[in-house]
Amino acid sequence: MKKLDVAWIISVSAVGSLQAKYRPCDIVLPNQFFDRTKQSLAYTFFGRGIVGHVAFADPICEELRQLLVKTASSLTGGVHDGGTYVNIEGPAFSTRAESLTYHEHGYDVIGMTNLGEAKCAREAEIAYATMAMITDYDCWKVDEAHVTVEMVIANLTKNAATAKAIVARVIPQIPTEPNWPCHSALKNAIMTDRKCWPKKTVTELMPTFGKYL
């Protein structure tokens, strides 16, 4: 994506609801993540001789998220501003015990993909926000059918037209110049002295970190 000069990413993904107020076919615009994966080394461009630590207290680009909140709210109902996305490893769905734990902790939605995307986007200085489309109640809600692939696909299909309309309205509102805070996330993040960077790693990371290399 960096080779194509991508500076903004809007993710649209299916998620399960962890709270009754988020109904199937609602849209949540999360602003936080809770990591339940074991894949942290897969969610970074660093390592291999270059150490870096980006700020990630606020993992979603707030400027882009607010554009999505305002636009989605103007086009449809059931839009929720903010929330915590629990990222599980997959590919299996949660056990009921896990789902109940996330529900009782007050987390909002659950999915398998967005945290890794958000971390890599931040390191690549790409503004990232996600539109979480509710497809089911995971399996914590015992008076509802537990999540199945068929349920996810059916409700995601219902939401597809709305998602397309929102994205189409948001794109013209995005600035032409990438000058939001996320676009300079690496400014003070790289800790390894430049003279110690391995040549092979520099070559591999040139498309991502080019202006710092």
C-alpha positions as CSV (number, residue, x, y, z in Angstrom):
1,M,0.0,0.0,0.0
2,K,2.8,2.4,0.7
3,K,4.2,1.7,-2.8
4,L,0.8,3.1,-4.0
5,D,1.1,6.1,-1.7
6,V,-1.9,5.0,0.4
7,A,-2.3,7.4,3.3
8,W,-5.8,6.5,4.6
9,I,-7.5,3.2,5.2
10,I,-11.2,2.6,6.0
11,S,-11.8,-0.9,7.1
12,V,-15.2,-2.4,6.8
13,S,-15.5,-5.7,8.8
14,A,-18.0,-8.1,10.3
15,V,-18.0,-8.2,14.1
16,G,-20.0,-9.8,16.9
17,S,-21.9,-7.7,19.5
18,L,-20.9,-8.1,23.1
19,Q,-23.7,-5.9,24.5
20,A,-27.4,-6.0,23.9
21,K,-27.5,-2.3,22.8
22,Y,-25.6,-3.2,19.7
23,R,-28.0,-5.1,17.4
24,P,-27.4,-7.0,14.3
25,C,-27.0,-4.6,11.3
26,D,-25.9,-1.8,13.6
27,I,-22.6,0.0,13.0
28,V,-20.0,0.6,15.6
29,L,-17.1,3.0,15.1
30,P,-14.6,1.7,17.7
31,N,-11.9,3.8,19.2
32,Q,-10.1,1.2,21.3
33,F,-8.8,-2.4,21.0
34,F,-8.3,-5.2,23.5
35,D,-5.8,-7.8,22.2
36,R,-6.5,-11.5,22.8
37,T,-4.1,-12.9,20.2
38,K,-0.7,-14.4,20.4
39,Q,0.5,-12.8,17.1
40,S,2.1,-9.6,18.3
41,L,5.3,-10.3,16.3
42,A,3.2,-10.6,13.1
43,Y,1.7,-7.1,13.7
44,T,4.9,-5.1,13.3
45,F,7.4,-4.0,10.6
46,F,10.1,-3.7,13.3
47,G,12.6,-6.3,14.4
48,R,15.3,-7.8,12.3
49,G,17.8,-5.2,13.6
50,I,15.7,-2.1,13.8
51,V,13.8,-1.4,17.1
52,G,10.9,1.0,17.1
53,H,7.9,1.8,19.3
54,V,5.0,3.8,17.9
55,A,2.5,5.5,20.3
56,F,-0.7,3.4,20.3
57,A,-2.7,4.6,23.3
58,D,-5.3,5.9,20.7
59,P,-5.1,3.1,18.1
60,I,-7.7,4.6,15.7
61,C,-7.2,7.8,13.6
62,E,-9.7,10.0,15.4
63,E,-10.0,12.5,12.5
64,L,-11.0,9.7,10.1
65,R,-13.2,8.0,12.6
66,Q,-15.1,11.3,13.2
67,L,-15.7,11.6,9.5
68,L,-17.2,8.1,9.5
69,V,-19.3,8.8,12.6
70,K,-20.9,11.9,11.2
71,T,-21.4,10.5,7.7
72,A,-22.9,7.2,8.9
73,S,-25.2,9.0,11.4
74,S,-26.5,11.2,8.6
75,L,-27.3,8.2,6.4
76,T,-28.7,5.5,8.7
77,G,-29.8,4.6,12.2
78,G,-28.1,2.3,14.6
79,V,-24.7,4.1,14.5
80,H,-22.6,4.0,17.7
81,D,-19.8,6.4,18.4
82,G,-16.9,4.7,20.1
83,G,-16.3,1.3,21.7
84,T,-13.7,-1.3,22.4
85,Y,-13.1,-4.0,19.8
86,V,-11.8,-7.3,21.3
87,N,-9.5,-8.9,18.8
88,I,-9.4,-12.7,19.1
89,E,-7.1,-15.0,17.2
90,G,-9.6,-17.2,15.3
91,P,-10.3,-18.9,13.0
92,A,-12.7,-20.5,15.5
93,F,-15.4,-18.3,17.1
94,S,-15.2,-17.7,20.9
95,T,-16.2,-20.3,23.5
96,R,-19.2,-19.2,25.5
97,A,-17.0,-18.7,28.6
98,E,-14.8,-16.3,26.7
99,S,-17.7,-14.5,25.2
100,L,-19.4,-14.1,28.6
101,T,-16.1,-12.8,30.1
102,Y,-15.8,-10.1,27.4
103,H,-19.5,-9.2,27.9
104,E,-19.1,-8.9,31.6
105,H,-16.0,-6.7,31.3
106,G,-18.1,-4.2,29.3
107,Y,-16.3,-4.6,25.9
108,D,-18.4,-3.8,22.9
109,V,-17.6,-5.8,19.8
110,I,-15.5,-8.8,18.8
111,G,-13.6,-9.7,15.7
112,M,-10.5,-11.3,14.3
113,T,-8.7,-8.8,12.1
114,N,-8.6,-5.2,12.9
115,L,-6.0,-4.9,15.6
116,G,-3.2,-6.2,13.4
117,E,-4.3,-3.9,10.6
118,A,-4.4,-0.9,12.9
119,K,-0.9,-1.6,14.3
120,C,0.7,-2.0,10.9
121,A,-1.1,1.1,9.6
122,R,0.2,3.2,12.5
123,E,3.8,2.0,11.9
124,A,3.4,2.8,8.2
125,E,2.0,6.2,9.0
126,I,-1.3,5.5,7.4
127,A,-4.5,6.9,9.0
128,Y,-6.7,4.0,9.9
129,A,-10.3,3.7,11.1
130,T,-12.8,0.8,11.1
131,M,-16.5,0.5,10.4
132,A,-17.6,-2.5,12.5
133,M,-20.7,-4.0,11.1
134,I,-22.7,-6.0,13.7
135,T,-23.7,-9.4,12.3
136,D,-24.5,-11.4,15.5
137,Y,-24.3,-11.6,19.3
138,D,-21.3,-13.9,19.4
139,C,-22.4,-16.6,21.9
140,W,-22.7,-14.8,25.2
141,K,-26.4,-14.0,24.7
142,V,-28.1,-17.3,25.5
143,D,-31.5,-16.3,24.3
144,E,-30.1,-15.7,20.8
145,A,-28.7,-18.3,18.3
146,H,-24.9,-18.4,18.6
147,V,-22.8,-17.1,15.8
148,T,-22.5,-19.1,12.6
149,V,-20.9,-18.4,9.2
150,E,-24.3,-18.3,7.6
151,M,-25.5,-15.7,10.1
152,V,-22.4,-13.5,9.5
153,I,-22.7,-13.6,5.8
154,A,-26.4,-12.9,5.7
155,N,-26.2,-9.8,7.9
156,L,-23.0,-8.5,6.4
157,T,-24.8,-8.7,3.0
158,K,-27.7,-6.6,4.3
159,N,-25.2,-4.0,5.4
160,A,-23.1,-3.9,2.2
161,A,-25.1,-1.2,0.5
162,T,-25.1,1.1,3.5
163,A,-21.3,0.6,4.0
164,K,-20.7,1.5,0.3
165,A,-22.8,4.6,0.6
166,I,-21.0,5.7,3.8
167,V,-17.5,5.2,2.2
168,A,-18.5,7.0,-1.0
169,R,-19.6,10.0,1.1
170,V,-16.5,10.0,3.3
171,I,-13.8,9.8,0.6
172,P,-14.4,13.3,-0.8
173,Q,-14.1,14.7,2.7
174,I,-10.6,13.3,3.2
175,P,-7.8,15.9,2.7
176,T,-5.6,15.7,-0.3
177,E,-2.5,16.1,1.9
178,P,-1.6,13.5,4.5
179,N,-0.9,15.9,7.5
180,W,-2.8,14.3,10.4
181,P,-0.9,13.1,13.5
182,C,-1.0,9.5,12.3
183,H,1.0,10.5,9.2
184,S,4.1,11.3,11.4
185,A,3.8,8.5,13.8
186,L,7.4,7.4,13.3
187,K,9.0,10.8,13.8
188,N,10.3,9.8,17.2
189,A,9.6,6.1,17.3
190,I,12.8,4.5,15.8
191,M,15.3,3.8,18.6
192,T,18.1,2.0,16.9
193,D,21.0,4.2,15.8
194,R,21.0,4.7,12.0
195,K,24.5,3.3,11.6
196,C,23.5,0.0,13.1
197,W,20.6,-0.7,10.7
198,P,21.1,-3.9,8.7
199,K,21.3,-3.2,5.0
200,K,18.9,-6.1,4.2
201,T,16.3,-4.8,6.6
202,V,16.7,-1.3,5.2
203,T,16.1,-2.6,1.7
204,E,13.0,-4.5,2.8
205,L,11.5,-1.6,4.7
206,M,12.3,1.1,2.1
207,P,8.6,1.2,0.8
208,T,7.3,1.6,4.4
209,F,9.9,3.7,6.2
210,G,11.5,5.4,3.1
211,K,11.6,9.0,4.4
212,Y,13.4,7.9,7.5
213,L,15.8,5.6,5.8
